Amino acid sequence: MFQFAPMTDRIRNIREKRDVFRSGRNMTLNTERTKLYTDYYKAHENELPVLKRSGALKNWAENRQANVFDDDIFVGTPGPDERSLSPYVEWNCRWIPGVVDDTDENFKKAWQSSDSVYMSDEQREVLREAYDFWKDRTLSKMVEGALGDDFWAAAGNGFIVGSGKYDKLYNGVSGMPQGHYVANFNKAVNTGFGEVKRQAQAKLDAMNGKVFGNNAKPYTFYNGVVRVCDAAITLSKRYAESCRIKAKSANDEARETELLRMADSLEWIMENPARTYWEGLQAILLYQIILSTDAQQHGTSMGRVDKYVGHLLEKQLNDGSITPELAQEYTDAFILRICDVIVLPGFASNQMIIHLLSQGQSLYSSIYNGLTPTAGINLTLGGCKADGSDDSTPATYCLLQTYGRLHIADPTVALRTHKNTPQEIWRLGIESSKLCGGIPQLQNDAIIIQALEDIGFSHEDAANYSIVGCVEPAGTGNEWPACGMTGSESIWNMVDTVLVTINGGVNPRTGKTAMPCKKLPEYTSFEELKAAFAAQMQYLLDWNVSFANVFELVYSTYFPCIAASTLIDGCMESGMDATEGGAKYNRVGLTACGTANVGDSLTAIKKLCFDDKTVSLQTMYDAVMSNWDSKEYEQLRQTITNKVPHYGNNIEEADELASWSLGLFADIMSKAKGKRGNFSGGTFTMTANVYMGAMLGATPDGRKAGEPIADAISPRQGLDINGPTAYLQSAAKLPHRALSNGDQLNIRFTPNSVEGDEGAMKLQQLIQTYFDDGGMQVQFNVVGTDKLREAQKNPDAHKDLIVRIAGFSTYFVSLSANTQEDFITRTEQAI
């Protein structure tokens, strides 16, 4: 029977401190960064944004507390404390008054009780002062200020803007950064910021007294790069000094020696190339903290970590300067330190926190319900080289071992597979995924490399891809893919298009008109209905593209991402920030939700109303609009549910329409022009399928109003009844190669069907066959319904039960009741 190696005692102690249901009681709110950035902005109102962002970062690196803690194997936290939640007031600060201006009694219950994430009275004032400054300067406010009345008039017609002036939600509009890219960690590890600073300074020296033509913008960009490099080097050297101070009070000689060794390495790295495995991992961590501090923590992923540092580990293993056991301990500690880079998305309210505390949870544990604490940091492992040979390294094995040993839900991992993936890598990936609720997810190199080449990547760069955020393929350190579109509005409800098309162009949920058309009883043929559907989709997606382009103008103007642009390939050469198109590759991503509902709805109308003619168009329309509210309509709903073919069962009639509608979406996206490049379509959903369904009326596929819609490219919940092979055969018919923004396939297996060597091999063969047929990605859960129901009844006994929800994994008992039920209704497959 396969088993992962046990953790060391040291790692076990670090892991226990990060238990999601206990650590929230020992955490603080990080307002240090809030104060340093706000103070800098107040004192430098006249600076251009690229200089203001880089200047604020440098000010943070010079003045933050660089603390080292007793059990640190790697140093670096976003705030002064060991574990803290970091709010970003630049995104959106609407939530602050409800927290700081509440009664003292409620504030203390929420933030200063024994089980709370702690905020002091002084920190409360920091947030109050920050709100006064940022309330009209946030990203959300700036985007609102750029949108004309036409956008607000269209909001709610089925295009994505559904907040801000339209419905007054707390989040405003575009209340999160774009994020969703892989910074050039390879350059941070293997080149160093010292060399990058020298290159930028050389560019500035060449312009000295000769800022001619269009060089003014590159001139300010290179000055910003120099500041970022200084910040990175300063941060590392300040941690080196903290290690030396900590060594003086060390309890034993071994810890003193370790801290002094860490100090020597921290004095060297960031400015220079890493020399050892430890140094490479530490450089990655410090750069991630810098990116997060630059307010970009939204899907900012690390990419091919095993590739950046694998050669360093291999060299040390060969020369005997590191043992396999120590290498594994470093790897474990590296992943656990990433767990400390935690974002507070900005939806806290005192009443919500008080309620959580009364339920034995905390603000921290609540983040796992629909998000991840690291906000989508993804590591990519394995994969092939440009010549097709395997590109795994000793670090690949260590990192896969780490997840099987630690049993944690965040950060997530994508394992690239190909025809030459070693069998041991396959087995490690499958066994870890069985234990860790879909970590790693599995990606198909063959189809993803082709998809990236189709949109202009060289073969070498396509073969070096990484996965971003949830499931999005992107260039590694050379692309600004903007997979998250505008940040907040990254997931589009494609099912709205069905309802708009059958309701005369009016969204029945809001009463807003998209493009006027016929109502369902007025169509004379199914082809006419399909044409109207296609026209509506084009119309609605045109609005999405328009909105995204306005957002990108605002984002690049006020919030250039200079910390990432400093190293991303192409930016130094072009002298432009990545948000302006400076990267080597550029595009924008949007994801569609509800593929199965759209396909099944069109199938039901086609079969019953046009082919069989057993149901009139008027009856179908009335049934849907009434939410199936009569005995006759309920019988019709049962017929649709039980008799009409559904996507996910390898029935061509249903699969063809699901594939057609998703292909239409992908085609429209690929032809849409963004500010920096074309758009890409994808299908990842987070937990959007639950809340989108909650806002949606009944649909022709038999779904009732308020019920969740299907996630990503999965079938409707419980309707994939012909087994896993049929499900994957249906999914393989979808246009995966056209979905260069990624797609996501969820499948759940009974534990006894994938047990042992035989079960693991059957699972591997099933996935390989799907990939051979053209599938892009698979993520699976191995958990029975009985265990899930037991966890609902007795959550304390199942706190470590991890499940894969969408592009992220989380703890089942932390999920809302609605999301738990949605997960349980997924079909339990057996091989």
Buried (B, 14 or more C-beta within 10 A) or exposed (E): EEEBEEBBEEBEEBBEBBEBBBBBBBBBBBBBBBBBBBBBBEEBEEBBBBBBBBBBBBBBBEBBEBBBBEEBBBBBBBBBBBBBBBBBBBBBBBBBBBBBEBEEEBBBBBBBBEBBBBBEEEBBEBBBBBBEBBBEBBBBBBBBEBBEEEBBEBBBBBBBBBBBBBEEBBBBBBBBBBBBBBBBBBBBBBBBBBBBBEBBBEBBEEBEEEBEEEBEBBBBBBBBBBBBBBBBBBBBBBBBBBBBEBBEEBEEEEBBEBBBBBBBBBBBBBBBBBBBBBBBBBBBBBBBBBBBBBBBBBBBBBBBBBBBBBBBBBBBBEEEEBEEEBBBBBBBBBBBBBBBBBBBBBBBBBEBBBEBBEEEBBBBBBBBBBBBBBBBBBBBBBBBBBEBEBBBBBBBBBBBBBBBBBBBBBBBBBBBBBEEBEEEBBBBBBBBBBBBBBBBBBBBBBBBBBBBBEBEBBEEBBBBBBBBBBBBBBBBBBBBBBBBBBBBBBBBBBBBBBBBBBBBBBBBBBEBBBBEBBBBBBBEEBEBBBBBBBBBBBBBBBBBBBBBBBBBBBBBEBBBBBBBBBBBBBBBEBBBBBBBBBBBBBBBBBBBBBBBBBBBBBBBBBBBBBEEEEBEBEBBBBBBBEBBEEEEBBEBBEBBBEEBBBBBBBBEBBBBBBBBBBBBBBBBBBEBEBBBBBBBBBBBBBBBBBBBBEEBBBBBBBBBBEBBBBBBBBBBBEBBEBBBBBBBBBBBBBBBBBBBBBBBBBBBBBBEBBEEEEBBBBBBEBBBBBBEBBBBBBBBBBBBBEEBEBBBEEBEEBBBBBBBBBBBBBBBBBBBEBBBBBBBBBBBBEB
